[in-house]
Amino acid sequence: MLTLRLTLESFRFAWDALKSNLLRTILSLLGVTVGIFAIIAVFTIVDSLEANIRSSLDFVGDKIIYVSKWPFAFESDFPWWKYFKRPVPTPHEYQQLRKQLGPNNKGIAIFAANNGNTFKAGSNSVADCVIQGVSYDYRIVSNVPIKEGRYFTVQEMDAARPVAIIGATVAENLFPNGNALGQQLKARGQTLTVIGVMQKEGKKLITISSNDANCIIPFSMFTKMFALSTTGFGGGPSANIAVKGRDEDPGLLDLEYEMRGVMRNIRGLKPREEDNFALNRPEMIASAVGKLFSVIGLVGGIIGSFAILVGGFGIANIMFVSVRERTNIIGIQKSLGAKNFFILFQFLFEAIFLCLIGGGAGIALVWLVTLIPQDALPLTMTASRVSLGLLISVGIGIIAGIVPAVLASNLDPVIAIRSK
């Protein structure tokens, strides 16, 4: 009860002090408001940017190991020309992996893509599109969000049927007046029948791979339309192989070891020879993205801390002035039996209360900014960032108010009463 009463008393004193000097209070609050706004705005932008990039990288999948020529992450001391000389994955290696890999995998797929294509249907056309050839298990290793229609059958894959699953943008441009299913489009001199339409993904800050302008066809049909590159540099699109691990194998280590052994055997590498292929996992990209944004967030936090530091000085200044103006009241309180901790808590609470108001205003401004519609980078302020802003406000209040509060609590009551 005593603690509650002291808290209510301190709140009343703080509120009366703030109301009696409203202009001074507002000016002091601006420093904290700007500081909290700067810090939380930086963190919110960094969080939203990281989430957007991670969302853009969702196409790499989860629990996937890619067989590639190049690694996702380069080592600083590794000569690049060793990667340059490596061969690219081939359909033959894909078939051998299917035969030789054990039960540690959930699915194996081969796929390749060709950019800059123009699709036509009647008098309608759409340019700068991607034709992607995939094997049957591609839907296991990657997300194919079909909104209308269906996926390929095994028979269509094996027979190289001219069928296609198209993106939402392709469907909207080629078939604006009706259902795209069953319709035909022309690409690279081939007539393809639409059997499925994918969901619309919309705009992203970084569009590495978007289904909206895609046309997915069987890999066997793709190899009829395009000659695969054997070097990875010109001469046609390069093939990629992806293997999906089982859900009960979170580390994927057994699958990775098995794939390395099988690939070395397929390529006839001797025991002491280095791998001439890379086994890549999405965690490599996620780790690199996490490290990058950790650094960006740290730098942004340091820059924003200078703004909140200025706000802290403003709060400390108003608290020193408040102690000087209320010295006589402090003397009267002490003469009536007020303990030192009551005076200390009273001024410290006032500083914290002041910072919380300023911090809350700064957080509210950031929240208002997040309400502005953004197509490329939608901003989202999380509860953790709100908590961080309030916690920083409390910390600044304690730091800025502790010295004035200690000075006020240690005043001699007789001298304080006589002051003017």
C-alpha positions as CSV (number, residue, x, y, z in Angstrom):
1,M,0.0,0.0,0.0
2,L,2.9,2.4,0.9
3,T,4.5,1.7,-2.5
4,L,1.2,2.3,-4.3
5,R,0.6,5.5,-2.4
6,L,4.1,6.8,-3.1
7,T,3.7,6.0,-6.8
8,L,0.4,7.9,-7.0
9,E,1.9,10.8,-5.1
10,S,4.9,10.9,-7.4
11,F,2.6,10.7,-10.4
12,R,0.6,13.6,-9.1
13,F,3.6,15.7,-8.5
14,A,5.1,14.9,-11.9
15,W,1.9,15.7,-13.6
16,D,1.4,19.0,-11.8
17,A,5.0,20.0,-12.6
18,L,4.6,19.2,-16.3
19,K,1.3,21.1,-16.6
20,S,2.7,24.2,-14.8
21,N,5.5,24.5,-17.4
22,L,3.7,23.2,-20.5
23,L,5.9,25.0,-23.1
24,R,9.1,23.9,-21.5
25,T,7.9,20.4,-21.2
26,I,6.9,20.2,-24.8
27,L,10.3,21.5,-26.0
28,S,12.1,19.0,-23.8
29,L,9.9,16.2,-25.0
30,L,10.8,16.9,-28.6
31,G,14.3,15.8,-28.1
32,V,13.2,12.4,-26.7
33,T,10.5,12.1,-29.4
34,V,13.0,12.7,-32.2
35,G,15.5,10.3,-30.7
36,I,13.1,7.5,-30.2
37,F,11.6,8.1,-33.6
38,A,15.1,7.9,-35.2
39,I,16.1,4.7,-33.4
40,I,12.8,2.8,-33.9
41,A,12.4,4.0,-37.5
42,V,15.8,2.7,-38.3
43,F,15.1,-0.7,-36.7
44,T,11.7,-0.9,-38.4
45,I,13.1,-0.1,-41.8
46,V,15.9,-2.7,-41.3
47,D,13.5,-5.3,-40.1
48,S,11.1,-4.7,-43.0
49,L,14.0,-4.7,-45.5
50,E,15.4,-8.0,-44.1
51,A,11.9,-9.6,-44.1
52,N,11.3,-8.5,-47.7
53,I,14.6,-9.9,-48.9
54,R,14.1,-13.1,-47.1
55,S,10.6,-13.3,-48.6
56,S,12.2,-12.7,-52.0
57,L,14.5,-15.6,-51.4
58,D,11.7,-18.0,-50.5
59,F,12.1,-19.7,-53.9
60,V,15.2,-21.5,-52.7
61,G,13.1,-23.6,-50.4
62,D,13.7,-25.2,-47.0
63,K,15.8,-28.3,-46.3
64,I,17.1,-28.2,-49.8
65,I,20.6,-29.0,-51.1
66,Y,21.5,-27.6,-54.5
67,V,24.2,-29.2,-56.8
68,S,25.8,-26.2,-58.5
69,K,28.9,-25.1,-60.2
70,W,29.3,-22.0,-58.0
71,P,28.9,-21.9,-54.2
72,F,26.4,-19.5,-52.6
73,A,29.1,-18.1,-50.3
74,F,32.7,-17.6,-51.4
75,E,35.5,-18.1,-49.1
76,S,37.8,-15.0,-48.9
77,D,41.0,-17.0,-49.7
78,F,39.6,-19.4,-52.3
79,P,40.8,-18.8,-55.9
80,W,37.8,-18.0,-58.1
81,W,39.3,-19.7,-61.2
82,K,38.9,-23.1,-59.5
83,Y,35.2,-22.5,-59.6
84,F,35.4,-21.2,-63.2
85,K,36.8,-24.5,-64.4
86,R,34.1,-26.6,-62.9
87,P,31.5,-28.4,-65.1
88,V,27.8,-27.6,-64.7
89,P,25.3,-30.2,-63.5
90,T,23.8,-32.3,-66.3
91,P,20.7,-34.4,-66.9
92,H,22.8,-37.5,-66.8
93,E,24.0,-36.6,-63.3
94,Y,20.4,-35.9,-62.3
95,Q,19.4,-39.4,-63.4
96,Q,22.4,-41.0,-61.6
97,L,21.5,-39.2,-58.4
98,R,17.9,-40.5,-58.6
99,K,19.2,-44.0,-58.9
100,Q,22.0,-43.9,-56.4
101,L,20.7,-41.8,-53.5
102,G,19.2,-43.6,-50.6
103,P,16.1,-42.9,-48.6
104,N,17.4,-39.7,-47.0
105,N,15.8,-37.5,-49.6
106,K,12.2,-36.6,-50.2
107,G,12.6,-35.7,-53.9
108,I,15.1,-34.8,-56.6
109,A,14.5,-32.2,-59.3
110,I,16.4,-30.8,-62.3
111,F,15.4,-27.4,-63.7
112,A,16.7,-24.6,-66.0
113,A,15.4,-21.2,-67.1
114,N,15.7,-18.9,-70.1
115,N,15.0,-15.2,-69.7
116,G,13.8,-12.5,-72.1
117,N,11.0,-14.4,-73.9
118,T,7.9,-13.1,-75.6
119,F,4.7,-15.0,-75.4
120,K,1.8,-14.5,-77.9
121,A,-1.8,-15.5,-77.9
122,G,-3.9,-14.2,-80.8
123,S,-3.3,-10.4,-81.0
124,N,-2.1,-10.3,-77.4
125,S,1.6,-10.5,-76.3
126,V,3.7,-10.1,-73.2
127,A,7.5,-9.6,-73.3
128,D,10.4,-10.2,-71.0
129,C,9.1,-13.5,-69.6
130,V,10.9,-16.5,-68.2
131,I,10.5,-20.1,-69.6
132,Q,11.4,-22.6,-66.9
133,G,11.8,-26.3,-67.6
134,V,11.3,-28.5,-64.5
135,S,11.2,-32.2,-63.7
136,Y,8.2,-33.9,-62.0
137,D,9.6,-33.5,-58.4
138,Y,10.1,-29.8,-58.8
139,R,6.9,-29.1,-56.8
140,I,8.5,-30.9,-53.9
141,V,11.7,-28.9,-53.8
142,S,10.1,-25.6,-54.7
143,N,6.8,-23.9,-54.2
144,V,4.5,-23.9,-57.2
145,P,1.4,-22.1,-56.0
146,I,-1.3,-23.1,-58.5
147,K,-4.5,-21.1,-58.3
148,E,-6.3,-22.6,-61.2
149,G,-5.8,-25.9,-63.0
150,R,-3.3,-28.6,-62.1
151,Y,0.4,-29.7,-62.1
152,F,2.0,-31.8,-64.7
153,T,1.5,-35.6,-64.8
154,V,4.4,-38.1,-65.1
155,Q,3.2,-39.0,-68.5
156,E,3.4,-35.4,-69.7
157,M,6.9,-35.1,-68.3
158,D,8.2,-38.3,-69.9
159,A,6.5,-37.6,-73.3
160,A,7.7,-34.0,-73.5
161,R,4.1,-32.8,-73.9
162,P,3.7,-29.1,-75.0
163,V,1.9,-28.1,-71.8
164,A,2.5,-25.1,-69.5
165,I,1.7,-23.6,-66.1
166,I,1.8,-19.8,-66.5
167,G,2.1,-16.9,-64.0
168,A,-0.7,-14.5,-63.2
169,T,0.8,-11.6,-65.2
170,V,1.1,-13.8,-68.3
171,A,-2.5,-15.0,-67.9
172,E,-3.8,-11.4,-67.4
173,N,-2.0,-10.1,-70.5
174,L,-2.6,-13.0,-72.9
175,F,-6.1,-13.9,-71.9
176,P,-7.8,-10.8,-70.4
177,N,-11.3,-11.8,-71.3
178,G,-11.6,-15.3,-70.1
179,N,-10.2,-18.4,-68.4
180,A,-6.7,-19.2,-69.5
181,L,-7.1,-22.9,-68.9
182,G,-7.1,-24.9,-72.1
183,Q,-6.0,-21.9,-74.1
184,Q,-2.8,-21.9,-76.3
185,L,0.2,-19.6,-76.4
186,K,3.2,-19.4,-78.6
187,A,6.8,-19.2,-77.3
188,R,10.0,-19.7,-79.3
189,G,8.1,-21.2,-82.2
190,Q,6.3,-23.7,-80.0
191,T,2.6,-23.9,-79.2
192,L,1.9,-24.6,-75.6
193,T,-1.4,-25.5,-73.9
194,V,-2.1,-23.9,-70.6
195,I,-3.0,-26.4,-67.8
196,G,-2.5,-24.2,-64.8
197,V,-2.2,-20.6,-63.6
198,M,-0.2,-19.7,-60.5
199,Q,-1.2,-17.3,-57.8
200,K,-0.1,-13.6,-58.1
201,E,2.9,-12.8,-56.0
202,G,2.9,-9.0,-56.4
203,K,5.8,-6.5,-56.2
204,K,8.8,-7.1,-54.1
205,L,11.8,-4.9,-53.2
206,I,14.2,-7.4,-54.7
207,T,12.7,-9.7,-57.4
208,I,15.2,-12.5,-57.9
209,S,12.6,-15.0,-59.0
210,S,8.9,-14.2,-59.5
211,N,6.3,-16.6,-60.7
212,D,4.1,-13.8,-62.2
213,A,6.0,-13.6,-65.5
214,N,6.9,-17.3,-65.6
215,C,5.9,-20.1,-67.9
216,I,6.8,-23.5,-66.5
217,I,7.0,-26.5,-68.9
218,P,8.3,-30.1,-68.6
219,F,12.1,-30.3,-68.6
220,S,12.0,-32.7,-71.5
221,M,10.1,-30.2,-73.5
222,F,12.5,-27.4,-72.4
223,T,15.5,-29.3,-73.8
224,K,13.8,-29.5,-77.2
225,M,13.4,-25.7,-77.2
226,F,16.8,-24.8,-75.8
227,A,20.3,-26.4,-75.9
228,L,21.7,-26.6,-72.4
229,S,25.1,-24.9,-71.7
230,T,28.0,-27.2,-70.8
231,T,30.1,-24.4,-69.3
232,G,27.7,-22.1,-67.6
233,F,28.8,-19.2,-69.7
234,G,26.7,-18.5,-72.7
235,G,25.6,-21.1,-75.2
236,G,22.2,-21.7,-73.5
237,P,20.7,-22.0,-70.1
238,S,22.4,-24.0,-67.4
239,A,20.7,-26.8,-65.5
240,N,20.5,-27.0,-61.7
241,I,19.8,-30.0,-59.5
242,A,18.0,-29.7,-56.1
243,V,17.4,-32.4,-53.5
244,K,14.8,-32.1,-50.8
245,G,15.7,-33.5,-47.4
246,R,13.2,-35.2,-45.1
247,D,11.5,-33.3,-42.4
248,E,12.9,-35.5,-39.7
249,D,16.5,-34.7,-40.7
250,P,16.9,-31.0,-39.6
251,G,20.7,-31.0,-40.1
252,L,20.7,-32.5,-43.6
253,L,24.2,-33.8,-42.8
254,D,23.6,-37.4,-43.7
255,L,22.0,-36.4,-47.0
256,E,24.9,-33.9,-47.8
257,Y,27.6,-36.6,-47.1
258,E,25.7,-39.1,-49.3
259,M,25.3,-36.6,-52.1
260,R,29.0,-35.7,-52.0
261,G,30.0,-39.3,-52.2
262,V,27.6,-40.0,-55.1
263,M,28.7,-36.9,-57.0
264,R,32.3,-37.7,-56.6
265,N,31.6,-41.2,-57.9
266,I,29.6,-39.9,-60.9
267,R,32.4,-37.4,-61.9
268,G,35.1,-40.0,-61.3
269,L,37.1,-38.0,-58.8
270,K,40.0,-39.6,-57.1
271,P,40.2,-39.6,-53.2
272,R,42.7,-36.8,-53.0
273,E,41.1,-34.6,-55.7
274,E,39.0,-31.6,-54.6
275,D,35.3,-31.5,-55.3
276,N,34.5,-29.9,-58.7
277,F,31.0,-29.1,-57.6
278,A,29.2,-27.1,-54.8
279,L,26.6,-28.4,-52.5
280,N,24.6,-25.3,-51.4
281,R,22.0,-24.9,-48.7
282,P,19.7,-21.9,-48.3
283,E,21.0,-21.5,-44.8
284,M,24.2,-20.0,-46.4
285,I,22.2,-17.2,-47.9
286,A,20.1,-16.7,-44.7
287,S,23.2,-16.5,-42.6
288,A,24.8,-14.0,-44.9
289,V,21.6,-11.9,-44.9
290,G,21.4,-12.1,-41.1
291,K,25.0,-10.9,-40.7
292,L,24.6,-8.1,-43.1
293,F,21.5,-6.7,-41.4
294,S,23.0,-7.1,-38.0
295,V,25.7,-4.7,-39.0
296,I,23.2,-2.3,-40.7
297,G,21.1,-2.4,-37.5
298,L,24.1,-1.8,-35.3
299,V,25.2,1.2,-37.4
300,G,21.7,2.6,-37.5
301,G,21.3,2.1,-33.8
302,I,24.6,4.0,-33.1
303,I,23.5,6.9,-35.3
304,G,20.1,7.0,-33.7
305,S,21.6,6.9,-30.2
306,F,23.1,10.4,-30.8
307,A,19.6,11.8,-31.3
308,I,18.4,10.2,-28.1
309,L,21.5,11.4,-26.3
310,V,20.5,15.0,-27.2
311,G,17.0,14.3,-25.9
312,G,18.5,12.9,-22.6
313,F,20.4,16.2,-22.1
314,G,17.2,18.1,-22.5
315,I,15.5,15.9,-19.9
316,A,18.4,16.3,-17.5
317,N,18.3,20.1,-18.0
318,I,14.6,20.3,-17.2
319,M,15.0,18.2,-14.1
320,F,17.8,20.4,-12.7
321,V,15.6,23.4,-13.3
322,S,12.6,21.6,-11.7
323,V,14.7,20.8,-8.6
324,R,15.8,24.4,-8.3
325,E,12.2,25.7,-8.7
326,R,10.8,23.3,-6.1
327,T,13.6,23.5,-3.5
328,N,11.2,25.2,-1.0
329,I,8.6,22.5,-1.5
330,I,11.2,19.8,-1.0
331,G,12.2,21.5,2.3
332,I,8.5,21.5,3.4
333,Q,8.0,17.9,2.5
334,K,11.1,16.9,4.4
335,S,10.1,18.9,7.5
336,L,6.8,17.0,7.5
337,G,8.6,13.7,7.5
338,A,9.2,12.8,3.9
339,K,12.1,10.4,3.6
340,N,15.0,10.8,1.2
341,F,13.8,7.9,-1.0
342,F,10.4,9.5,-1.4
343,I,12.0,12.7,-2.8
344,L,14.4,10.6,-4.9
345,F,11.6,8.5,-6.3
346,Q,9.4,11.5,-6.9
347,F,11.9,13.3,-9.2
348,L,13.1,10.0,-10.8
349,F,9.6,9.1,-11.6
350,E,9.0,12.5,-13.1
351,A,12.0,12.1,-15.4
352,I,10.9,8.6,-16.5
353,F,7.3,9.7,-17.0
354,L,8.6,12.6,-19.2
355,C,10.7,10.3,-21.3
356,L,7.8,7.8,-21.7
357,I,5.6,10.5,-23.0
358,G,8.3,11.6,-25.5
359,G,9.1,8.0,-26.4
360,G,5.5,7.1,-26.9
361,A,5.1,10.1,-29.2
362,G,8.1,8.9,-31.2
363,I,6.7,5.4,-31.5
364,A,3.3,6.7,-32.6
365,L,5.0,8.7,-35.3
366,V,6.8,5.6,-36.6
367,W,3.5,3.7,-36.5
368,L,1.8,6.5,-38.6
369,V,4.6,6.2,-41.1
370,T,4.0,2.4,-41.4
371,L,0.4,3.2,-42.4
372,I,1.5,4.9,-45.6
373,P,0.9,2.4,-48.4
374,Q,4.1,1.0,-49.8
375,D,4.2,-1.4,-52.8
376,A,7.9,-2.2,-52.9
377,L,8.7,-2.1,-49.1
378,P,5.8,-2.4,-46.8
379,L,6.9,-1.3,-43.3
380,T,5.8,-3.3,-40.2
381,M,6.5,-2.3,-36.6
382,T,6.7,-5.3,-34.4
383,A,5.8,-5.5,-30.7
384,S,9.4,-6.1,-29.8
385,R,10.4,-2.7,-31.4
386,V,7.7,-1.0,-29.4
387,S,8.9,-2.6,-26.2
388,L,12.5,-1.6,-27.1
389,G,11.4,2.0,-27.6
390,L,9.7,2.1,-24.3
391,L,12.6,0.4,-22.6
392,I,15.0,2.9,-24.0
393,S,12.7,5.7,-22.9
394,V,12.8,4.4,-19.3
395,G,16.6,4.0,-19.5
396,I,17.1,7.6,-20.6
397,G,14.7,8.8,-17.9
398,I,16.7,7.0,-15.2
399,I,20.0,8.2,-16.6
400,A,18.8,11.8,-17.1
401,G,16.9,12.0,-13.8
402,I,19.1,10.1,-11.3
403,V,21.6,13.0,-10.6
404,P,18.9,15.7,-10.1
405,A,16.9,13.3,-8.0
406,V,19.8,12.5,-5.7
407,L,20.6,16.2,-5.3
408,A,17.0,16.9,-4.4
409,S,16.8,14.0,-1.9
410,N,20.0,15.1,-0.1
411,L,18.9,18.7,0.4
412,D,18.9,20.0,4.0
413,P,15.3,20.8,4.9
414,V,16.1,24.0,6.8
415,I,18.2,25.4,4.0
416,A,15.6,24.3,1.4
417,I,12.7,26.0,3.2
418,R,14.6,29.3,3.4
419,S,15.5,29.2,-0.3
420,K,13.5,31.4,-2.8
